[in-house]
Amino acid sequence: MRWLAQPVCAAAVCAVMVPAWAADVVVRTGIDPASGVVVGQPIRLHVDVLFAGSMPRPPRVRLGDAPGAQTLRFETQGVTVRDEIGGHAYVGQQFEFVVFPRRGGAIEIPAAEITLIDAAGDVVGAARGEPQRIAVAVPPGIDASGPVIAATEVTVSQTWEPDPGRTQLKAGDALIRTVTRQAADVPAMGMPDLAFPEPDGVRLYRDAPRSADRVNRGSVTGERIDRVTYVFETLGAYDLPSIVQPWWDLGGRQARTETLPGVRVSLTGAVAPTGPRLAAGTRWSWTAITMLCAVLLGGVLVWLLRKRVAARWNRWRADHAASEDAARSELRRVARTGDARATYEALTIWLRRLPPGACRRIREDRRLALPIEQLERALFGVDGDWSVERGRTLRDGVSEVHRDLRQPPVRVRPADLPPLNPPLPTYRAGPSGR
């Protein structure tokens, strides 16, 4: 499957004329494939926005949430579209979205919302496409509630750090498991989350997923990297379960499963340090015995503290990696490099970790609204541009807005009102002139 915009089936194309105040704009919506869709299969949704004569500026297109499906904006430059409608020449731009159905049955895709912009960059109106409806089938052998991928090829692999087969772990130690998945024509953001069960006595910390997608001549090979950290709190034997990735082979039309084996981890205590043997008949002074006991006691304390410090350090490191502070630091680091795609991924992760309501405030803040719009245009538009300087502007804006979010709101105390019936001034009568 190629991700570059291509003509879609005529049966799946709907043309909608916008109201009279923008009657020279035509919006067309199409889906591919239009039928025969299975759960987890990527569906391309194209939105063509056409202008009579010339396009003053590429519009902004938004697609709302579709219950039962995941919708992504695919990172590709907009494609210029030309057509003749009613004997008049039209020119515009095609926008592409990817819809991943996560359940069987009918799924309603809402109408695309278009914001019209003039040559100066000002908003002058709006338009809408038409909603789409897709029928999704659940193939035999596929559980729609699981992390299903539908593709022509899927590979999975994993690594352990340190190697549990060669390392003797102790209480408080950590084990890192890294799972890498690759799928043809499925971007990393379209791969469902895997389930990592947490055994009793083990604390599990999950890092934010990383993507390493590759695009070659319009075809994408998605790669998603998930990393989890197991922290063992007590001694004992633990079975870290296998990871199963079910997928539907679009080419072979059959269900397949990729399994990553789990491991059994046994934790033992450290061998207690031993003192030198007392030679028979050797007399030890009380001073030497006291010093020896102190050394042994110090060694035991160091060993106990080492386990506690290591456990706390592992917990803090894992908690910090999944925190908003870590996501913000990563965003500031990546933004200054000028890498638009990496910046957008870091921005998405940071916004997800913000408290409720903060995301909307940030997008409406003038210090970040413009840099975010420029970043999205650089990835999804035809006239966008991203640079190191703009990345630094975004980085500085993130720091300023974060400081404002942390400050408590200032409560202004209303000024005291004057008394309703102020006392009348008194005057002292002077001497009479008589």
C-alpha positions as CSV (number, residue, x, y, z in Angstrom):
1,M,0.0,0.0,0.0
2,R,1.3,3.4,-0.9
3,W,0.6,6.4,1.3
4,L,1.0,9.1,-1.4
5,A,-2.3,10.5,-2.4
6,Q,-3.8,8.6,-5.3
7,P,-7.2,8.8,-7.0
8,V,-9.8,7.0,-4.9
9,C,-12.8,4.9,-6.0
10,A,-15.5,7.0,-7.6
11,A,-18.1,5.2,-5.5
12,A,-16.4,6.4,-2.3
13,V,-16.1,10.1,-3.4
14,C,-18.7,12.6,-2.2
15,A,-18.7,16.3,-3.3
16,V,-20.2,18.9,-1.1
17,M,-20.7,22.6,-2.0
18,V,-20.2,25.0,0.9
19,P,-22.7,27.8,1.7
20,A,-23.3,30.8,-0.5
21,W,-20.7,33.0,1.1
22,A,-18.0,30.5,-0.1
23,A,-19.8,29.0,-3.1
24,D,-16.5,28.9,-5.1
25,V,-15.1,26.2,-2.8
26,V,-15.7,22.5,-3.3
27,V,-14.9,19.8,-0.7
28,R,-14.6,16.2,-1.7
29,T,-14.1,13.3,0.7
30,G,-13.0,9.7,-0.3
31,I,-12.0,6.5,1.5
32,D,-9.7,3.7,0.3
33,P,-10.6,0.9,0.5
34,A,-14.3,1.6,0.4
35,S,-15.3,-2.0,1.3
36,G,-13.8,-5.3,2.5
37,V,-12.2,-3.6,5.6
38,V,-11.1,-5.7,8.6
39,V,-10.4,-4.7,12.1
40,G,-6.9,-3.1,12.5
41,Q,-6.6,-2.3,8.7
42,P,-5.4,1.2,7.8
43,I,-8.0,3.1,5.8
44,R,-6.9,6.2,3.8
45,L,-9.3,9.1,4.0
46,H,-8.7,11.9,1.5
47,V,-10.1,15.4,1.8
48,D,-9.9,17.5,-1.4
49,V,-10.5,21.2,-1.0
50,L,-10.8,22.9,-4.4
51,F,-11.0,26.6,-5.2
52,A,-12.3,28.2,-8.4
53,G,-9.5,29.7,-10.4
54,S,-6.7,29.8,-7.8
55,M,-6.1,28.8,-4.2
56,P,-5.2,31.9,-2.1
57,R,-3.6,29.8,0.7
58,P,-3.8,26.1,1.8
59,P,-6.7,25.7,4.3
60,R,-6.6,23.9,7.6
61,V,-8.4,20.6,7.8
62,R,-9.5,18.8,11.0
63,L,-11.1,15.4,11.4
64,G,-12.9,14.7,14.6
65,D,-12.9,11.5,16.7
66,A,-14.6,8.4,15.3
67,P,-15.9,6.1,18.1
68,G,-14.4,2.7,17.7
69,A,-11.6,3.9,15.5
70,Q,-8.2,5.7,15.8
71,T,-7.6,8.6,13.4
72,L,-4.2,9.9,12.5
73,R,-2.9,12.7,10.3
74,F,-0.3,11.1,8.1
75,E,2.9,13.1,7.9
76,T,3.1,13.8,4.2
77,Q,3.2,17.0,2.2
78,G,-0.1,18.1,0.7
79,V,-0.8,17.1,-2.9
80,T,-1.9,19.8,-5.3
81,V,-5.2,18.8,-7.1
82,R,-6.6,20.2,-10.3
83,D,-10.0,19.5,-11.8
84,E,-12.7,21.0,-14.0
85,I,-16.1,21.3,-12.5
86,G,-19.1,22.7,-14.5
87,G,-16.7,24.0,-17.2
88,H,-14.6,26.0,-14.7
89,A,-11.0,25.2,-13.6
90,Y,-10.5,24.4,-10.0
91,V,-7.3,24.0,-8.0
92,G,-6.7,23.0,-4.4
93,Q,-5.0,20.6,-2.1
94,Q,-5.6,17.0,-1.0
95,F,-5.2,16.1,2.7
96,E,-4.7,12.6,3.9
97,F,-5.8,10.9,7.2
98,V,-5.4,7.3,8.3
99,V,-8.3,5.6,10.1
100,F,-7.7,2.4,12.1
101,P,-10.9,0.5,13.1
102,R,-10.5,-1.1,16.5
103,R,-13.8,-3.0,16.6
104,G,-16.1,-4.8,14.2
105,G,-19.4,-3.4,12.8
106,A,-20.3,0.0,11.4
107,I,-18.1,2.9,12.2
108,E,-19.1,6.5,11.5
109,I,-16.3,8.9,10.5
110,P,-17.4,12.6,11.1
111,A,-17.3,15.2,8.4
112,A,-14.0,17.0,7.9
113,E,-13.9,20.6,9.2
114,I,-12.1,23.1,6.9
115,T,-10.9,26.5,7.9
116,L,-10.5,28.8,4.9
117,I,-7.6,31.3,4.9
118,D,-6.9,34.2,2.7
119,A,-3.5,35.2,1.1
120,A,-2.6,37.3,4.2
121,G,-3.1,34.3,6.5
122,D,-6.4,35.5,8.1
123,V,-9.4,33.2,8.6
124,V,-12.2,34.1,6.2
125,G,-14.6,31.3,6.6
126,A,-15.3,27.6,7.1
127,A,-16.5,24.6,5.1
128,R,-17.4,21.0,5.8
129,G,-17.1,17.7,4.0
130,E,-19.4,14.7,4.3
131,P,-19.3,12.0,7.0
132,Q,-18.3,8.6,5.9
133,R,-19.4,5.1,7.0
134,I,-17.4,2.0,6.9
135,A,-18.4,-1.6,7.6
136,V,-15.6,-3.5,9.5
137,A,-15.4,-7.3,9.7
138,V,-13.6,-9.4,12.3
139,P,-11.8,-12.2,10.5
140,P,-11.8,-15.7,12.0
141,G,-9.1,-16.3,14.5
142,I,-8.8,-12.6,15.4
143,D,-9.8,-11.2,18.8
144,A,-10.8,-7.5,18.2
145,S,-10.2,-6.6,21.8
146,G,-6.5,-7.4,21.5
147,P,-3.7,-5.3,19.9
148,V,-4.5,-6.4,16.3
149,I,-2.5,-5.2,13.4
150,A,-3.6,-5.7,9.8
151,A,-0.7,-5.6,7.3
152,T,1.1,-7.7,4.6
153,E,4.1,-8.2,6.9
154,V,4.8,-7.9,10.7
155,T,7.9,-8.6,12.6
156,V,8.6,-8.4,16.4
157,S,11.7,-8.7,18.5
158,Q,12.9,-8.1,22.0
159,T,16.0,-7.5,24.1
160,W,16.7,-7.7,27.9
161,E,19.1,-5.5,29.8
162,P,20.9,-7.0,31.6
163,D,20.7,-10.6,30.2
164,P,18.6,-12.5,32.8
165,G,20.2,-15.7,31.8
166,R,23.7,-14.5,32.7
167,T,23.1,-12.0,35.5
168,Q,22.2,-12.9,39.1
169,L,19.6,-10.3,40.2
170,K,19.0,-9.2,43.8
171,A,16.2,-7.4,45.5
172,G,16.0,-3.8,44.3
173,D,17.5,-4.6,40.9
174,A,15.9,-3.6,37.7
175,L,15.4,-5.5,34.4
176,I,14.7,-3.6,31.2
177,R,12.6,-5.2,28.4
178,T,12.6,-3.5,24.9
179,V,10.1,-4.7,22.3
180,T,10.4,-3.6,18.7
181,R,7.6,-4.0,16.2
182,Q,7.7,-3.4,12.5
183,A,4.7,-3.4,10.1
184,A,4.3,-2.7,6.4
185,D,2.2,0.4,5.6
186,V,1.3,0.9,9.3
187,P,2.9,3.8,11.1
188,A,4.1,3.4,14.6
189,M,1.3,5.6,16.0
190,G,-1.2,3.2,14.4
191,M,0.1,0.2,16.3
192,P,-2.0,-0.6,19.4
193,D,-0.4,-0.7,22.9
194,L,0.8,-4.1,24.0
195,A,-0.2,-5.5,27.4
196,F,2.7,-5.9,29.9
197,P,1.3,-7.8,32.9
198,E,2.8,-6.9,36.3
199,P,3.6,-10.0,38.5
200,D,3.1,-9.7,42.3
201,G,6.2,-8.4,44.0
202,V,7.3,-6.6,40.8
203,R,6.8,-2.9,40.0
204,L,6.5,-2.1,36.3
205,Y,7.3,1.2,34.7
206,R,6.5,1.9,31.1
207,D,8.4,4.5,29.0
208,A,6.6,6.5,26.3
209,P,6.7,4.6,23.0
210,R,9.2,5.7,20.4
211,S,8.7,5.6,16.6
212,A,11.3,5.0,13.9
213,D,9.1,5.0,10.8
214,R,10.8,4.9,7.4
215,V,9.3,6.2,4.2
216,N,10.5,5.1,0.8
217,R,8.8,6.5,-2.3
218,G,5.5,6.9,-0.5
219,S,5.5,3.5,1.2
220,V,5.9,3.5,4.9
221,T,7.5,0.9,7.1
222,G,6.3,1.6,10.7
223,E,8.5,0.8,13.6
224,R,7.4,1.2,17.2
225,I,9.7,0.6,20.2
226,D,8.2,-0.1,23.6
227,R,10.4,-0.2,26.7
228,V,9.3,-1.3,30.2
229,T,11.3,-1.6,33.4
230,Y,10.7,-4.3,36.0
231,V,11.8,-3.5,39.5
232,F,12.0,-6.5,41.9
233,E,11.1,-5.5,45.5
234,T,11.6,-8.8,47.3
235,L,13.4,-12.1,47.0
236,G,11.8,-15.0,45.2
237,A,11.2,-16.4,41.7
238,Y,9.2,-14.4,39.2
239,D,7.8,-15.4,35.8
240,L,7.7,-12.5,33.4
241,P,5.0,-13.5,30.9
242,S,5.3,-13.8,27.1
243,I,4.2,-11.0,24.8
244,V,1.8,-11.9,22.0
245,Q,1.2,-9.8,18.9
246,P,-1.8,-11.0,16.8
247,W,-2.1,-9.8,13.3
248,W,-4.1,-10.3,10.1
249,D,-2.2,-11.1,7.0
250,L,-3.8,-8.9,4.3
251,G,-1.9,-10.8,1.5
252,G,-2.5,-14.3,2.7
253,R,-5.9,-13.6,4.2
254,Q,-5.2,-15.5,7.4
255,A,-4.6,-14.9,11.1
256,R,-1.1,-15.0,12.4
257,T,0.6,-14.6,15.8
258,E,4.1,-13.4,16.8
259,T,5.1,-14.5,20.3
260,L,8.0,-13.1,22.4
261,P,8.9,-15.6,25.1
262,G,9.0,-14.5,28.7
263,V,11.7,-15.4,31.3
264,R,11.9,-16.7,34.8
265,V,13.9,-14.6,37.2
266,S,15.1,-15.9,40.6
267,L,16.4,-13.4,43.1
268,T,18.7,-14.5,45.9
269,G,20.3,-12.6,48.8
270,A,23.9,-11.7,48.9
271,V,26.3,-13.9,50.8
272,A,27.0,-12.4,54.2
273,P,30.7,-11.4,54.6
274,T,32.7,-13.6,56.9
275,G,35.6,-12.6,59.1
276,P,38.9,-14.2,59.3
277,R,39.1,-17.5,61.1
278,L,40.5,-17.5,64.6
279,A,43.5,-19.6,64.8
280,A,43.3,-22.1,67.6
281,G,45.2,-21.0,70.6
282,T,45.4,-17.4,69.4
283,R,44.5,-14.8,71.9
284,W,42.6,-11.7,70.6
285,S,42.5,-8.5,72.6
286,W,39.1,-6.9,73.2
287,T,40.2,-4.0,71.0
288,A,40.8,-6.2,68.0
289,I,37.5,-8.0,68.5
290,T,35.7,-4.7,68.8
291,M,37.3,-3.4,65.6
292,L,36.4,-6.6,63.8
293,C,32.8,-6.4,64.8
294,A,32.6,-2.8,63.7
295,V,34.0,-3.7,60.3
296,L,31.5,-6.5,59.9
297,L,28.6,-4.3,61.1
298,G,29.6,-1.6,58.7
299,G,29.8,-4.1,55.8
300,V,26.3,-5.4,56.6
301,L,24.9,-1.8,56.8
302,V,26.5,-0.9,53.5
303,W,25.0,-4.0,51.9
304,L,21.5,-3.2,53.3
305,L,21.7,0.4,52.3
306,R,22.9,-0.4,48.8
307,K,19.8,-2.5,48.1
308,R,17.5,0.2,49.4
309,V,19.3,3.0,47.6
310,A,19.3,1.0,44.3
311,A,15.6,0.2,44.6
312,R,14.7,3.8,45.3
313,W,16.9,5.0,42.5
314,N,15.3,2.6,40.0
315,R,11.9,3.7,41.1
316,W,12.7,7.3,40.8
317,R,14.3,6.9,37.4
318,A,11.3,5.0,36.0
319,D,8.8,7.5,37.6
320,H,10.7,10.4,36.1
321,A,10.9,8.8,32.7
322,A,7.1,8.6,32.6
323,S,6.5,12.1,34.1
324,E,5.5,15.4,32.5
325,D,8.8,16.9,33.5
326,A,10.8,14.3,31.5
327,A,8.5,14.8,28.4
328,R,8.9,18.6,28.6
329,S,12.7,18.3,28.9
330,E,12.8,15.9,25.9
331,L,10.7,18.4,23.9
332,R,13.0,21.3,24.7
333,R,16.0,19.2,23.8
334,V,14.6,18.0,20.5
335,A,13.0,21.4,19.5
336,R,16.4,23.2,19.4
337,T,17.7,20.7,16.8
338,G,15.3,21.9,14.2
339,D,14.0,18.4,13.5
340,A,10.3,18.9,12.7
341,R,9.2,15.3,12.9
342,A,11.0,14.5,16.2
343,T,9.7,17.8,17.7
344,Y,6.1,16.9,16.7
345,E,6.4,13.5,18.4
346,A,7.9,15.0,21.5
347,L,5.2,17.7,21.6
348,T,2.4,15.0,21.3
349,I,3.9,13.1,24.2
350,W,4.2,16.2,26.4
351,L,0.6,17.3,25.7
352,R,-0.7,13.8,26.6
353,R,1.0,14.0,30.0
354,L,-0.4,17.4,31.0
355,P,-3.3,17.6,33.5
356,P,-6.9,18.0,32.2
357,G,-7.6,21.4,30.8
358,A,-3.9,22.4,30.4
359,C,-3.7,21.2,26.9
360,R,-6.4,23.5,25.7
361,R,-4.9,26.5,27.5
362,I,-1.5,25.8,25.9
363,R,-2.9,25.6,22.4
364,E,-4.7,28.9,22.9
365,D,-1.6,30.6,24.4
366,R,-0.2,33.1,21.9
367,R,3.4,32.1,22.8
368,L,2.8,28.5,21.6
369,A,-0.2,28.7,19.2
370,L,1.9,30.1,16.4
371,P,4.9,27.8,16.7
372,I,2.7,24.8,16.9
373,E,0.8,25.9,13.8
374,Q,4.1,26.5,12.0
375,L,5.2,23.0,13.0
376,E,2.0,21.4,11.7
377,R,2.3,23.3,8.4
378,A,5.8,22.2,8.0
379,L,4.7,18.5,8.3
380,F,1.3,18.6,6.8
381,G,1.1,21.6,4.5
382,V,2.7,22.7,1.2
383,D,3.9,26.2,2.3
384,G,5.2,25.3,5.8
385,D,8.8,25.7,6.8
386,W,10.6,24.7,10.0
387,S,14.0,25.8,11.2
388,V,16.3,25.7,14.1
389,E,15.3,29.3,15.0
390,R,11.6,28.3,15.1
391,G,12.5,25.3,17.1
392,R,14.2,27.5,19.7
393,T,11.1,29.8,19.7
394,L,9.0,26.8,20.6
395,R,11.4,25.7,23.2
396,D,11.4,29.1,24.9
397,G,7.6,29.3,24.7
398,V,7.3,25.9,26.4
399,S,9.4,27.1,29.3
400,E,7.5,30.3,29.7
401,V,4.1,28.7,29.5
402,H,5.1,26.0,32.0
403,R,6.2,28.6,34.5
404,D,2.8,30.3,34.2
405,L,1.0,27.0,34.6
406,R,2.9,26.3,37.9
407,Q,2.1,29.7,39.4
408,P,-1.2,29.8,41.4
409,P,-3.8,32.3,40.0
410,V,-3.5,35.7,41.5
411,R,-6.6,36.6,43.5
412,V,-7.4,40.3,43.2
413,R,-9.0,41.7,46.3
414,P,-11.8,44.2,45.3
415,A,-11.2,47.7,46.5
416,D,-13.2,48.9,49.5
417,L,-16.3,50.8,48.4
418,P,-17.0,54.2,49.9
419,P,-19.8,54.3,52.6
420,L,-23.3,54.4,51.2
421,N,-24.3,57.4,53.4
422,P,-21.2,59.4,54.2
423,P,-21.5,61.8,57.2
424,L,-22.2,65.4,56.3
425,P,-19.4,67.9,57.0
426,T,-20.0,70.1,60.0
427,Y,-19.4,73.8,60.0
428,R,-18.8,76.0,63.0
429,A,-20.7,79.3,63.0
430,G,-18.6,82.4,63.2
431,P,-19.5,85.6,65.2
432,S,-22.5,87.6,64.1
433,G,-21.9,90.9,62.4
434,R,-24.5,92.7,64.5
